[in-house]
Amino acid sequence: MQEMEKQAENEAATQPTDAAAQAATAAEAPVGAEPTLEQKLAEAEAKASEMQDAFLRAKAEAENIRRRAQEDISRAHKFAIEGFAESLLSVRDSLEMALKIETPSLESLKEGVDMTLKQLSSAFEKNKLLEVSPQAGEKLDPMKHQAISAVPAEQEANTVVAVLQKGYTISDRLLRPALVTVAQGK
């Protein structure tokens, strides 16, 4: 066993290290192997041309992305209300059918108006158009309510007494404030 270890050590000592082998190879290479100035210039010009081509491609790609984004925005503006308009078509159809009835009874008209109102409410809900209808006694919220007048009342000042007209929000943005009368301060 000891003989094998000694033999391995002798072989390792006789073989040159990687650094020594590289130095020997470098010493054998001719001294004039360094690139000439013309070769360096040609390489630099090729690299500059390659970089310019890559730059122009990137610039064209950015322009295409900008143009596509503009087209998408234009289409979004043009067809923004398409879904809402589509949901209102059934409401219009119901109203037109009601007008075609020759001799409507009061009960059938009331039933038709009620069904049409349900269709309209469904269209509003589907498109995130929600009512702002404060209750009597609710505190006035100037972000959702518009006070038309102040009246004497048996409740706290600046609270809603009556709702004159409902307000509406669309996707959490106020479309129209609720018109209310509020209680006067004592």
C-alpha positions, 0 to 999 in steps of 0.5 A: 500500500505504501508503495502505491502512495509513493508511486502516485506522489512521484507521478504528480511531482513529475507532471507540470501544474496547469499554470506551468503548462499554460506558461510553457504554451504561451512561451512557445507561441510566436511573439507577433500573435497579438492582433494588428491595429487594422484587425482591432479596427475591423473588429470594432467596426463590426461590433459597432455595426452589430450594435447599431443594427440591434439599436435600430431593431429595438427602436423599431420594436418600441415604436411598434409596441407604442403604436399597438398600445395607441390602437388598443386605447383608441379601440377601448375609448370607441367601444367602452360603452358597448357592454352597457348599450348591449344590456339596455337593448332588452329594456328598449325591446320591452318598451317597444312591445308595450307600445304595440299593445292595442288596448292595454289594461292598467294592470298589464301596463303596471306589470310591463313597467315593473318588468322593464324596471327590473331589466334596467336595474339588472343592466345597471348592476351588471355594469356597476352603475349603483344607486346612491339613495340615503335613508332619512336620518343618515349623515350628509355626505358631500361626496355623494349627496347634494343638499338642496335645502335645509328644513327644520326637523326633529333630528340632528343637524346636517342629516338627511330628511328626504331624498328628492332624487337618487344619485348614482355611482359607476365603478365607485365614481360618482356619476350624479349626487343624490339630491336631498333636503337636510335638517337645519341646525337648532 
